[in-house]
Amino acid sequence: METGVLLRVPLKYGDPAVLHSGMTEAELRDLLSVGREQRNVEFKTAGARNDKLFLIIVARAAMALSNTKDGGWIILGIDDKTLEAVGLSDAQLATWTHDALADSLKEYAAPYVDFDIEMVKSGPKTCVAIRIREFARVPLLCIKEYQDKLRRGGCYVRSRHKPESREVSTETDMRELIALAAAKELRAFLRTTAEAGLQIAELPNDDKKFEQQLFDMIKEPSTLLEKTLSRGYWKFTFRPVDFNPQRLELDKLRSLVEELIVTFRGWNFPHDNPNKKLAIGADWIEYSNQFAYHLDTWRFYQSGYFIYFRSIWEDWEDQAEPPLFTGETVPGWKPGQEIFLENAVYTYSEATEFAARFASSPAGGDRVVVGIDLYKLKGRALKTSQQMGWPLTGKIADIQNWEAPHPELTKAELLANSKSIARRLLRDLCIRFHWNVKDDILQNWQASLIK
C-alpha cells in the first residue's frame, strides 16, 4: 500500500483508499512533536458532526483558517491539551463526510469554506484531517449566531501571536487580512496586464557575490547537509538581483521566513520547526532538520539570498516508517531508482509560490532570480503512483544533474503566474526524462493536487 504520496482523497468511510491522504501518519507525528498547536494547525478532540456544539467549534476554526494565509488543518481525534491521539469511533467517523460537512458549514460561513476531508492514522487510532484552503477572493464572514461561540457578522482569524481561532480584534489582525485580500486582487489585475506585455526595467546584479555566499555554505557543510548530498537532492535558490550585504536585519530573518512559508500539503516549504534551534553566523541563519525521509537544510543571508537543500524523498525510503511509497520494504530497493511526478508537481508549485512571496517581501525586489536544481538523476525513473489514474513508465534520465537556467522573474510575473511558471520549469525537467509532456496534462494534475 502506498502511504507517502501526498494526495488529497475525499473521505468515504469504509474505503481503504482513504489512507492515501494529503497528510501521512509520519507528518501527523511531526506536527504533534511540536508540542502545541500552530497558526495553521488546530487540534480538536473526538466528536460527531451532529453534535451541535462540537460542529460550531469546528466551523469557527474553519472560518479562521480560511482567513489565514495558506489555510491550514483541523485535526479531529487529538486531545488538544495532551496532544495524544484519542481517535474517533466508527459512529463518529461516519458523520464526517464531505457533503454533510459542506452543508453544515454553509449555514454559518459566507462566501464558502473550501476544504477537503480525509482520514489519517495515528498508531491504532483513526483521526479526521480537514484541509482548509485560504479564501479565494473575499474573506469569510460568519452569517449565523450561536450562543457565545459565533457572532453574526464576525470575521474570524488565526492570531499570529497565539494559535487560536478568534474574531478580528486588533489592528494587526485586520491589517494582515486586508493585505491578503489586496494581494489576491493584485494578482488578478496583474494576470490581465501581463497579457498586455508588462515591462519592468532590469536592475544591475552582483552574481559573483551571491555565488560566494553559496560556496561559503557548502564548502564546510553541516553533518545533515553532507548526509543530504550523499543521495539525490533538490537545491532551491531565491535572491534579489542586486547585492546589498545589509539588506535585512539578522534578528528579523526567521520571522520573515515564517511569513513566506508555503503550505500546500502536510510538509511545508521551506520546512521550519519552530522548536528547532537555528545556527547563527555573522550574516546568516541556518536551519537543519531530519524527520524520517525529510532532510531539510536552509540558510538565509542578510543579503536576501535564501538557499534551501531538500532530500529527494524517494531516496530515503529506508528511513521512513512505514516505507515512503510502498508501505513495506521492497526487495531490491536502493536509492536513486525513481522520482514521483506528484511530488515534483507539488515541489515546483511550492517553489514558485514561495518565489512570489519572496519577491513581495523586503528580501526581494522588482526582479528576483529563482533556481530549482536536481542532482543524481542518471538512471532514475520518473513515475506516477496508482492514484494518478494511469502509470507512467519507461521515462529514464540520462543526465546526472539538472541545473536548470535560473531565470530573472519580475514580481508581477510571479504574482500573476506562479503556477504556470512552475509547470514550465517542470516540463523542462520532464524533457530530460524523455517525456515531452503537454502543458494541459501538467495543468490538470496541478489543479487536482493544489486547489
TIROSE-642877 format. One record per residue (C-alpha): residue in three letters; z, x, y; residue number from 1; chain. Coordinates in nm, 2 decimals. Example, Ala and Ser with C-alpha at 12.3 -4.5 7.8 and 13.67 -1.06 7.14 Angstrom:
<sites>
[ALA; [0.78; 1.23; -0.45]; 1; A] [SER; [0.71; 1.37; -0.11]; 2; A] 
</sites>
This chain:
<sites>
[MET; [0.00; 0.00; 0.00]; 1; A] [GLU; [-0.09; 0.14; 0.35]; 2; A] [THR; [0.22; 0.13; 0.56]; 3; A] [GLY; [0.15; 0.36; 0.85]; 4; A] [VAL; [-0.18; 0.23; 1.00]; 5; A] [LEU; [-0.07; 0.08; 1.33]; 6; A] [LEU; [-0.23; -0.26; 1.34]; 7; A] [ARG; [-0.12; -0.60; 1.47]; 8; A] [VAL; [-0.11; -0.86; 1.19]; 9; A] [PRO; [-0.02; -1.22; 1.26]; 10; A] [LEU; [0.30; -1.33; 1.08]; 11; A] [LYS; [0.22; -1.56; 0.79]; 12; A] [TYR; [0.53; -1.60; 0.59]; 13; A] [GLY; [0.49; -1.51; 0.22]; 14; A] [ASP; [0.18; -1.30; 0.27]; 15; A] [PRO; [0.25; -0.94; 0.16]; 16; A] [ALA; [-0.01; -0.82; 0.41]; 17; A] [VAL; [0.23; -0.87; 0.69]; 18; A] [LEU; [0.39; -0.54; 0.61]; 19; A] [HIS; [0.08; -0.38; 0.77]; 20; A] [SER; [0.23; -0.44; 1.11]; 21; A] [GLY; [0.20; -0.29; 1.46]; 22; A] [MET; [0.54; -0.13; 1.41]; 23; A] [THR; [0.62; 0.07; 1.09]; 24; A] [GLU; [0.96; 0.09; 0.94]; 25; A] [ALA; [0.98; 0.46; 1.04]; 26; A] [GLU; [0.91; 0.36; 1.40]; 27; A] [LEU; [1.18; 0.09; 1.40]; 28; A] [ARG; [1.42; 0.36; 1.27]; 29; A] [ASP; [1.32; 0.58; 1.56]; 30; A] [LEU; [1.39; 0.30; 1.81]; 31; A] [LEU; [1.73; 0.24; 1.66]; 32; A] [SER; [1.81; 0.61; 1.66]; 33; A] [VAL; [1.81; 0.60; 2.05]; 34; A] [GLY; [2.14; 0.41; 2.01]; 35; A] [ARG; [2.07; 0.15; 2.27]; 36; A] [GLU; [1.81; -0.10; 2.40]; 37; A] [GLN; [1.54; 0.04; 2.62]; 38; A] [ARG; [1.34; -0.10; 2.90]; 39; A] [ASN; [1.05; -0.20; 2.67]; 40; A] [VAL; [1.26; -0.29; 2.37]; 41; A] [GLU; [1.51; -0.57; 2.33]; 42; A] [PHE; [1.71; -0.63; 2.01]; 43; A] [LYS; [1.84; -0.98; 1.90]; 44; A] [THR; [2.04; -1.08; 1.60]; 45; A] [ALA; [1.92; -1.31; 1.33]; 46; A] [GLY; [1.83; -1.67; 1.43]; 47; A] [ALA; [1.58; -1.95; 1.38]; 48; A] [ARG; [1.33; -2.06; 1.63]; 49; A] [ASN; [1.46; -2.42; 1.61]; 50; A] [ASP; [1.80; -2.30; 1.72]; 51; A] [LYS; [1.76; -2.41; 2.09]; 52; A] [LEU; [2.00; -2.16; 2.25]; 53; A] [PHE; [1.85; -1.87; 2.04]; 54; A] [LEU; [1.50; -1.97; 2.14]; 55; A] [ILE; [1.59; -1.98; 2.51]; 56; A] [ILE; [1.73; -1.62; 2.49]; 57; A] [VAL; [1.40; -1.51; 2.32]; 58; A] [ALA; [1.20; -1.69; 2.59]; 59; A] [ARG; [1.38; -1.52; 2.87]; 60; A] [ALA; [1.33; -1.18; 2.71]; 61; A] [ALA; [0.96; -1.27; 2.66]; 62; A] [MET; [0.91; -1.36; 3.02]; 63; A] [ALA; [1.09; -1.04; 3.13]; 64; A] [LEU; [0.89; -0.81; 2.91]; 65; A] [SER; [0.56; -0.98; 3.02]; 66; A] [ASN; [0.65; -0.89; 3.38]; 67; A] [THR; [0.72; -0.53; 3.28]; 68; A] [LYS; [0.45; -0.25; 3.27]; 69; A] [ASP; [0.31; -0.23; 2.91]; 70; A] [GLY; [0.52; -0.53; 2.80]; 71; A] [GLY; [0.73; -0.44; 2.50]; 72; A] [TRP; [0.90; -0.55; 2.18]; 73; A] [ILE; [1.16; -0.81; 2.09]; 74; A] [ILE; [1.31; -0.73; 1.75]; 75; A] [LEU; [1.49; -1.01; 1.57]; 76; A] [GLY; [1.73; -0.93; 1.30]; 77; A] [ILE; [1.91; -0.64; 1.47]; 78; A] [ASP; [2.28; -0.67; 1.57]; 79; A] [ASP; [2.25; -0.60; 1.94]; 80; A] [LYS; [2.60; -0.45; 1.95]; 81; A] [THR; [2.60; -0.22; 1.65]; 82; A] [LEU; [2.22; -0.19; 1.62]; 83; A] [GLU; [2.24; -0.24; 1.25]; 84; A] [ALA; [1.97; -0.44; 1.07]; 85; A] [VAL; [2.11; -0.78; 0.95]; 86; A] [GLY; [1.77; -0.93; 0.88]; 87; A] [LEU; [1.66; -1.29; 0.88]; 88; A] [SER; [1.70; -1.53; 0.59]; 89; A] [ASP; [1.39; -1.69; 0.43]; 90; A] [ALA; [1.46; -2.02; 0.61]; 91; A] [GLN; [1.48; -1.84; 0.95]; 92; A] [LEU; [1.17; -1.63; 0.88]; 93; A] [ALA; [0.97; -1.95; 0.81]; 94; A] [THR; [1.03; -2.08; 1.16]; 95; A] [TRP; [0.88; -1.77; 1.33]; 96; A] [THR; [0.51; -1.84; 1.32]; 97; A] [HIS; [0.27; -1.75; 1.60]; 98; A] [ASP; [0.16; -2.11; 1.67]; 99; A] [ALA; [0.51; -2.25; 1.67]; 100; A] [LEU; [0.64; -1.99; 1.90]; 101; A] [ALA; [0.34; -2.02; 2.13]; 102; A] [ASP; [0.41; -2.40; 2.16]; 103; A] [SER; [0.78; -2.33; 2.23]; 104; A] [LEU; [0.72; -2.06; 2.50]; 105; A] [LYS; [0.46; -2.27; 2.69]; 106; A] [GLU; [0.74; -2.52; 2.77]; 107; A] [TYR; [0.92; -2.25; 2.97]; 108; A] [ALA; [0.67; -1.99; 3.09]; 109; A] [ALA; [0.36; -2.00; 3.30]; 110; A] [PRO; [0.08; -1.90; 3.31]; 111; A] [TYR; [0.14; -1.80; 2.94]; 112; A] [VAL; [0.31; -1.53; 2.72]; 113; A] [ASP; [0.05; -1.31; 2.54]; 114; A] [PHE; [0.21; -1.19; 2.22]; 115; A] [ASP; [0.17; -1.11; 1.85]; 116; A] [ILE; [0.44; -1.17; 1.59]; 117; A] [GLU; [0.49; -0.98; 1.27]; 118; A] [MET; [0.74; -0.87; 1.01]; 119; A] [VAL; [0.89; -0.52; 0.98]; 120; A] [LYS; [1.12; -0.39; 0.71]; 121; A] [SER; [1.44; -0.21; 0.78]; 122; A] [GLY; [1.56; -0.10; 0.44]; 123; A] [PRO; [1.61; -0.41; 0.23]; 124; A] [LYS; [1.63; -0.63; 0.54]; 125; A] [THR; [1.33; -0.82; 0.69]; 126; A] [CYS; [1.32; -0.84; 1.07]; 127; A] [VAL; [1.07; -1.00; 1.30]; 128; A] [ALA; [0.89; -0.79; 1.57]; 129; A] [ILE; [0.74; -0.98; 1.86]; 130; A] [ARG; [0.50; -0.77; 2.06]; 131; A] [ILE; [0.49; -0.89; 2.42]; 132; A] [ARG; [0.19; -0.79; 2.63]; 133; A] [GLU; [0.20; -0.73; 3.01]; 134; A] [PHE; [0.08; -1.03; 3.22]; 135; A] [ALA; [-0.29; -1.05; 3.27]; 136; A] [ARG; [-0.33; -1.11; 3.64]; 137; A] [VAL; [-0.03; -1.31; 3.77]; 138; A] [PRO; [0.34; -1.25; 3.69]; 139; A] [LEU; [0.51; -1.52; 3.48]; 140; A] [LEU; [0.75; -1.77; 3.62]; 141; A] [CYS; [1.00; -2.00; 3.45]; 142; A] [ILE; [0.89; -2.36; 3.46]; 143; A] [LYS; [1.18; -2.54; 3.29]; 144; A] [GLU; [1.56; -2.52; 3.35]; 145; A] [TYR; [1.80; -2.47; 3.07]; 146; A] [GLN; [2.18; -2.47; 3.14]; 147; A] [ASP; [2.27; -2.13; 3.30]; 148; A] [LYS; [2.02; -1.93; 3.09]; 149; A] [LEU; [1.69; -2.02; 3.26]; 150; A] [ARG; [1.62; -2.13; 3.62]; 151; A] [ARG; [1.31; -2.33; 3.71]; 152; A] [GLY; [1.10; -2.11; 3.94]; 153; A] [GLY; [1.29; -1.79; 3.83]; 154; A] [CYS; [1.10; -1.47; 3.78]; 155; A] [TYR; [1.25; -1.26; 3.51]; 156; A] [VAL; [1.20; -0.88; 3.47]; 157; A] [ARG; [1.35; -0.59; 3.27]; 158; A] [SER; [1.56; -0.38; 3.50]; 159; A] [ARG; [1.47; -0.01; 3.53]; 160; A] [HIS; [1.84; 0.09; 3.57]; 161; A] [LYS; [1.99; -0.12; 3.29]; 162; A] [PRO; [1.79; -0.25; 2.99]; 163; A] [GLU; [1.85; -0.62; 3.03]; 164; A] [SER; [1.63; -0.93; 3.10]; 165; A] [ARG; [1.73; -1.07; 3.43]; 166; A] [GLU; [1.60; -1.26; 3.73]; 167; A] [VAL; [1.45; -1.06; 4.01]; 168; A] [SER; [1.74; -0.99; 4.24]; 169; A] [THR; [1.67; -0.66; 4.41]; 170; A] [GLU; [1.41; -0.52; 4.64]; 171; A] [THR; [1.33; -0.25; 4.38]; 172; A] [ASP; [1.25; -0.51; 4.11]; 173; A] [MET; [1.03; -0.72; 4.35]; 174; A] [ARG; [0.85; -0.41; 4.48]; 175; A] [GLU; [0.77; -0.29; 4.13]; 176; A] [LEU; [0.64; -0.63; 4.02]; 177; A] [ILE; [0.42; -0.67; 4.33]; 178; A] [ALA; [0.28; -0.32; 4.28]; 179; A] [LEU; [0.20; -0.40; 3.92]; 180; A] [ALA; [0.01; -0.72; 4.02]; 181; A] [ALA; [-0.16; -0.54; 4.30]; 182; A] [ALA; [-0.28; -0.26; 4.07]; 183; A] [LYS; [-0.44; -0.53; 3.84]; 184; A] [GLU; [-0.62; -0.68; 4.14]; 185; A] [LEU; [-0.73; -0.34; 4.25]; 186; A] [ARG; [-0.87; -0.26; 3.91]; 187; A] [ALA; [-1.06; -0.59; 3.91]; 188; A] [PHE; [-1.20; -0.51; 4.25]; 189; A] [LEU; [-1.30; -0.16; 4.15]; 190; A] [ARG; [-1.48; -0.28; 3.84]; 191; A] [THR; [-1.71; -0.47; 4.08]; 192; A] [THR; [-1.75; -0.19; 4.34]; 193; A] [ALA; [-1.81; 0.07; 4.07]; 194; A] [GLU; [-2.12; -0.12; 3.96]; 195; A] [ALA; [-2.25; -0.07; 4.31]; 196; A] [GLY; [-2.21; 0.31; 4.29]; 197; A] [LEU; [-1.87; 0.40; 4.43]; 198; A] [GLN; [-1.88; 0.77; 4.55]; 199; A] [ILE; [-1.59; 1.00; 4.63]; 200; A] [ALA; [-1.64; 1.35; 4.76]; 201; A] [GLU; [-1.54; 1.63; 4.53]; 202; A] [LEU; [-1.23; 1.84; 4.60]; 203; A] [PRO; [-1.20; 2.21; 4.56]; 204; A] [ASN; [-1.05; 2.33; 4.23]; 205; A] [ASP; [-0.85; 2.62; 4.11]; 206; A] [ASP; [-0.93; 2.62; 3.74]; 207; A] [LYS; [-0.81; 2.97; 3.66]; 208; A] [LYS; [-0.46; 2.90; 3.80]; 209; A] [PHE; [-0.43; 2.59; 3.57]; 210; A] [GLU; [-0.57; 2.79; 3.28]; 211; A] [GLN; [-0.29; 3.05; 3.33]; 212; A] [GLN; [-0.03; 2.77; 3.31]; 213; A] [LEU; [-0.17; 2.65; 2.98]; 214; A] [PHE; [-0.18; 3.01; 2.85]; 215; A] [ASP; [0.18; 3.06; 2.95]; 216; A] [MET; [0.28; 2.76; 2.74]; 217; A] [ILE; [0.10; 2.87; 2.42]; 218; A] [LYS; [0.15; 3.25; 2.43]; 219; A] [GLU; [0.51; 3.20; 2.32]; 220; A] [PRO; [0.51; 2.86; 2.16]; 221; A] [SER; [0.83; 2.67; 2.07]; 222; A] [THR; [0.91; 2.65; 1.70]; 223; A] [LEU; [0.79; 2.29; 1.68]; 224; A] [LEU; [0.47; 2.37; 1.87]; 225; A] [GLU; [0.40; 2.65; 1.64]; 226; A] [LYS; [0.45; 2.42; 1.34]; 227; A] [THR; [0.22; 2.16; 1.50]; 228; A] [LEU; [-0.06; 2.41; 1.55]; 229; A] [SER; [-0.04; 2.51; 1.18]; 230; A] [ARG; [-0.23; 2.19; 1.08]; 231; A] [GLY; [-0.47; 1.96; 1.26]; 232; A] [TYR; [-0.37; 1.86; 1.61]; 233; A] [TRP; [-0.46; 1.69; 1.94]; 234; A] [LYS; [-0.44; 1.86; 2.27]; 235; A] [PHE; [-0.44; 1.65; 2.59]; 236; A] [THR; [-0.45; 1.79; 2.94]; 237; A] [PHE; [-0.43; 1.60; 3.27]; 238; A] [ARG; [-0.43; 1.77; 3.61]; 239; A] [PRO; [-0.54; 1.73; 3.97]; 240; A] [VAL; [-0.85; 1.92; 4.08]; 241; A] [ASP; [-0.67; 2.13; 4.35]; 242; A] [PHE; [-0.39; 2.37; 4.26]; 243; A] [ASN; [-0.06; 2.33; 4.45]; 244; A] [PRO; [0.23; 2.50; 4.27]; 245; A] [GLN; [0.49; 2.29; 4.45]; 246; A] [ARG; [0.30; 1.95; 4.44]; 247; A] [LEU; [0.60; 1.79; 4.26]; 248; A] [GLU; [0.98; 1.84; 4.27]; 249; A] [LEU; [1.12; 1.98; 3.95]; 250; A] [ASP; [1.41; 1.73; 3.92]; 251; A] [LYS; [1.16; 1.43; 3.96]; 252; A] [LEU; [0.93; 1.53; 3.67]; 253; A] [ARG; [1.09; 1.35; 3.38]; 254; A] [SER; [1.13; 1.02; 3.57]; 255; A] [LEU; [0.76; 1.04; 3.67]; 256; A] [VAL; [0.67; 1.08; 3.30]; 257; A] [GLU; [0.88; 0.78; 3.22]; 258; A] [GLU; [0.68; 0.58; 3.48]; 259; A] [LEU; [0.35; 0.69; 3.33]; 260; A] [ILE; [0.42; 0.63; 2.96]; 261; A] [VAL; [0.17; 0.41; 2.78]; 262; A] [THR; [0.30; 0.17; 2.51]; 263; A] [PHE; [0.01; 0.02; 2.32]; 264; A] [ARG; [0.18; 0.04; 1.98]; 265; A] [GLY; [0.51; 0.14; 1.82]; 266; A] [TRP; [0.48; 0.51; 1.92]; 267; A] [ASN; [0.43; 0.56; 2.30]; 268; A] [PHE; [0.20; 0.81; 2.48]; 269; A] [PRO; [0.33; 1.06; 2.55]; 270; A] [HIS; [0.63; 1.03; 2.33]; 271; A] [ASP; [0.97; 1.07; 2.51]; 272; A] [ASN; [1.31; 1.00; 2.35]; 273; A] [PRO; [1.55; 0.97; 2.65]; 274; A] [ASN; [1.83; 1.11; 2.44]; 275; A] [LYS; [1.63; 1.43; 2.37]; 276; A] [LYS; [1.73; 1.73; 2.59]; 277; A] [LEU; [1.45; 1.90; 2.78]; 278; A] [ALA; [1.38; 2.27; 2.81]; 279; A] [ILE; [1.35; 2.36; 3.18]; 280; A] [GLY; [1.16; 2.66; 3.31]; 281; A] [ALA; [1.11; 2.80; 3.66]; 282; A] [ASP; [0.84; 2.54; 3.75]; 283; A] [TRP; [0.82; 2.31; 3.44]; 284; A] [ILE; [1.00; 2.08; 3.20]; 285; A] [GLU; [0.91; 2.07; 2.82]; 286; A] [TYR; [0.98; 1.80; 2.56]; 287; A] [SER; [0.96; 1.88; 2.19]; 288; A] [ASN; [1.05; 1.64; 1.90]; 289; A] [GLN; [0.96; 1.57; 1.54]; 290; A] [PHE; [1.01; 1.23; 1.37]; 291; A] [ALA; [0.85; 1.21; 1.02]; 292; A] [TYR; [0.48; 1.27; 1.08]; 293; A] [HIS; [0.51; 1.26; 1.46]; 294; A] [LEU; [0.52; 1.61; 1.61]; 295; A] [ASP; [0.51; 1.60; 1.99]; 296; A] [THR; [0.54; 1.87; 2.25]; 297; A] [TRP; [0.45; 1.83; 2.61]; 298; A] [ARG; [0.50; 2.04; 2.93]; 299; A] [PHE; [0.48; 1.91; 3.28]; 300; A] [TYR; [0.44; 2.16; 3.57]; 301; A] [GLN; [0.53; 2.11; 3.93]; 302; A] [SER; [0.16; 2.17; 4.00]; 303; A] [GLY; [0.09; 1.84; 3.84]; 304; A] [TYR; [-0.05; 1.99; 3.52]; 305; A] [PHE; [0.05; 1.78; 3.22]; 306; A] [ILE; [-0.02; 1.94; 2.87]; 307; A] [TYR; [0.05; 1.74; 2.55]; 308; A] [PHE; [0.02; 1.86; 2.19]; 309; A] [ARG; [0.04; 1.60; 1.92]; 310; A] [SER; [0.00; 1.63; 1.54]; 311; A] [ILE; [-0.29; 1.46; 1.36]; 312; A] [TRP; [-0.05; 1.23; 1.18]; 313; A] [GLU; [-0.27; 1.21; 0.87]; 314; A] [ASP; [-0.19; 1.58; 0.81]; 315; A] [TRP; [0.19; 1.53; 0.78]; 316; A] [GLU; [0.19; 1.26; 0.51]; 317; A] [ASP; [0.42; 1.47; 0.31]; 318; A] [GLN; [0.69; 1.43; 0.57]; 319; A] [ALA; [0.66; 1.06; 0.61]; 320; A] [GLU; [0.90; 0.81; 0.44]; 321; A] [PRO; [0.71; 0.65; 0.27]; 322; A] [PRO; [0.39; 0.85; 0.30]; 323; A] [LEU; [0.19; 0.75; 0.61]; 324; A] [PHE; [-0.11; 0.56; 0.48]; 325; A] [THR; [-0.07; 0.51; 0.11]; 326; A] [GLY; [0.29; 0.41; 0.06]; 327; A] [GLU; [0.31; 0.66; -0.23]; 328; A] [THR; [0.23; 1.02; -0.29]; 329; A] [VAL; [-0.14; 1.06; -0.37]; 330; A] [PRO; [-0.24; 1.31; -0.64]; 331; A] [GLY; [-0.43; 1.60; -0.48]; 332; A] [TRP; [-0.33; 1.51; -0.12]; 333; A] [LYS; [-0.34; 1.80; 0.12]; 334; A] [PRO; [-0.36; 1.84; 0.50]; 335; A] [GLY; [-0.70; 1.84; 0.67]; 336; A] [GLN; [-0.87; 1.58; 0.45]; 337; A] [GLU; [-0.90; 1.28; 0.68]; 338; A] [ILE; [-0.85; 1.12; 1.02]; 339; A] [PHE; [-0.84; 0.74; 1.06]; 340; A] [LEU; [-1.06; 0.57; 1.31]; 341; A] [GLU; [-0.79; 0.32; 1.40]; 342; A] [ASN; [-0.56; 0.59; 1.52]; 343; A] [ALA; [-0.85; 0.76; 1.71]; 344; A] [VAL; [-0.93; 0.43; 1.89]; 345; A] [TYR; [-0.57; 0.39; 1.99]; 346; A] [THR; [-0.53; 0.76; 2.09]; 347; A] [TYR; [-0.83; 0.78; 2.31]; 348; A] [SER; [-0.74; 0.44; 2.48]; 349; A] [GLU; [-0.39; 0.56; 2.54]; 350; A] [ALA; [-0.50; 0.89; 2.68]; 351; A] [THR; [-0.74; 0.73; 2.93]; 352; A] [GLU; [-0.49; 0.47; 3.04]; 353; A] [PHE; [-0.24; 0.75; 3.09]; 354; A] [ALA; [-0.50; 0.93; 3.30]; 355; A] [ALA; [-0.55; 0.62; 3.51]; 356; A] [ARG; [-0.18; 0.60; 3.58]; 357; A] [PHE; [-0.16; 0.98; 3.63]; 358; A] [ALA; [-0.44; 0.96; 3.89]; 359; A] [SER; [-0.25; 0.69; 4.08]; 360; A] [SER; [0.08; 0.89; 4.08]; 361; A] [PRO; [0.19; 1.18; 4.30]; 362; A] [ALA; [0.07; 1.42; 4.03]; 363; A] [GLY; [-0.29; 1.31; 4.05]; 364; A] [GLY; [-0.53; 1.26; 4.33]; 365; A] [ASP; [-0.87; 1.11; 4.41]; 366; A] [ARG; [-1.02; 1.31; 4.12]; 367; A] [VAL; [-0.84; 1.43; 3.81]; 368; A] [VAL; [-0.95; 1.65; 3.52]; 369; A] [VAL; [-0.90; 1.49; 3.17]; 370; A] [GLY; [-0.92; 1.68; 2.85]; 371; A] [ILE; [-0.89; 1.54; 2.49]; 372; A] [ASP; [-0.95; 1.81; 2.22]; 373; A] [LEU; [-0.90; 1.81; 1.84]; 374; A] [TYR; [-0.86; 2.11; 1.62]; 375; A] [LYS; [-0.90; 2.19; 1.25]; 376; A] [LEU; [-1.16; 1.93; 1.17]; 377; A] [LYS; [-1.41; 2.11; 0.94]; 378; A] [GLY; [-1.44; 1.92; 0.61]; 379; A] [ARG; [-1.23; 1.64; 0.73]; 380; A] [ALA; [-1.35; 1.28; 0.67]; 381; A] [LEU; [-1.35; 1.00; 0.93]; 382; A] [LYS; [-1.22; 0.69; 0.76]; 383; A] [THR; [-1.12; 0.33; 0.82]; 384; A] [SER; [-0.83; 0.15; 0.65]; 385; A] [GLN; [-0.88; -0.15; 0.43]; 386; A] [GLN; [-0.76; -0.37; 0.72]; 387; A] [MET; [-1.07; -0.29; 0.93]; 388; A] [GLY; [-1.27; -0.51; 0.71]; 389; A] [TRP; [-1.51; -0.26; 0.57]; 390; A] [PRO; [-1.49; 0.10; 0.45]; 391; A] [LEU; [-1.63; 0.40; 0.65]; 392; A] [THR; [-1.72; 0.68; 0.41]; 393; A] [GLY; [-1.92; 1.00; 0.40]; 394; A] [LYS; [-1.86; 1.09; 0.76]; 395; A] [ILE; [-1.75; 1.46; 0.73]; 396; A] [ALA; [-1.71; 1.70; 1.02]; 397; A] [ASP; [-1.90; 2.04; 1.01]; 398; A] [ILE; [-1.73; 2.18; 1.32]; 399; A] [GLN; [-1.38; 2.34; 1.31]; 400; A] [ASN; [-1.27; 2.23; 1.66]; 401; A] [TRP; [-1.40; 1.97; 1.90]; 402; A] [GLU; [-1.32; 2.10; 2.25]; 403; A] [ALA; [-1.50; 1.82; 2.44]; 404; A] [PRO; [-1.61; 1.87; 2.80]; 405; A] [HIS; [-1.33; 1.80; 3.04]; 406; A] [PRO; [-1.47; 1.55; 3.29]; 407; A] [GLU; [-1.35; 1.52; 3.65]; 408; A] [LEU; [-1.29; 1.15; 3.69]; 409; A] [THR; [-1.22; 0.95; 4.01]; 410; A] [LYS; [-0.91; 0.74; 4.03]; 411; A] [ALA; [-1.14; 0.45; 4.10]; 412; A] [GLU; [-1.34; 0.51; 3.78]; 413; A] [LEU; [-1.02; 0.54; 3.57]; 414; A] [LEU; [-0.86; 0.23; 3.71]; 415; A] [ALA; [-1.17; 0.02; 3.67]; 416; A] [ASN; [-1.30; 0.15; 3.34]; 417; A] [SER; [-1.03; 0.34; 3.14]; 418; A] [LYS; [-1.12; 0.16; 2.81]; 419; A] [SER; [-1.49; 0.22; 2.84]; 420; A] [ILE; [-1.43; 0.58; 2.92]; 421; A] [ALA; [-1.21; 0.60; 2.61]; 422; A] [ARG; [-1.50; 0.47; 2.40]; 423; A] [ARG; [-1.75; 0.71; 2.55]; 424; A] [LEU; [-1.53; 1.01; 2.47]; 425; A] [LEU; [-1.45; 0.87; 2.12]; 426; A] [ARG; [-1.82; 0.82; 2.05]; 427; A] [ASP; [-1.88; 1.19; 2.13]; 428; A] [LEU; [-1.62; 1.27; 1.86]; 429; A] [CYS; [-1.78; 1.03; 1.61]; 430; A] [ILE; [-2.12; 1.20; 1.65]; 431; A] [ARG; [-1.95; 1.52; 1.54]; 432; A] [PHE; [-1.87; 1.34; 1.22]; 433; A] [HIS; [-2.24; 1.25; 1.17]; 434; A] [TRP; [-2.18; 0.89; 1.29]; 435; A] [ASN; [-2.40; 0.77; 1.58]; 436; A] [VAL; [-2.19; 0.46; 1.63]; 437; A] [LYS; [-2.29; 0.19; 1.89]; 438; A] [ASP; [-2.06; 0.12; 2.18]; 439; A] [ASP; [-2.03; -0.25; 2.09]; 440; A] [ILE; [-1.88; -0.17; 1.75]; 441; A] [LEU; [-1.62; 0.05; 1.91]; 442; A] [GLN; [-1.56; -0.21; 2.18]; 443; A] [ASN; [-1.49; -0.48; 1.92]; 444; A] [TRP; [-1.24; -0.26; 1.73]; 445; A] [GLN; [-1.08; -0.16; 2.06]; 446; A] [ALA; [-1.04; -0.52; 2.16]; 447; A] [SER; [-0.89; -0.61; 1.82]; 448; A] [LEU; [-0.63; -0.33; 1.84]; 449; A] [ILE; [-0.55; -0.33; 2.22]; 450; A] [LYS; [-0.54; -0.67; 2.38]; 451; A] 
</sites>
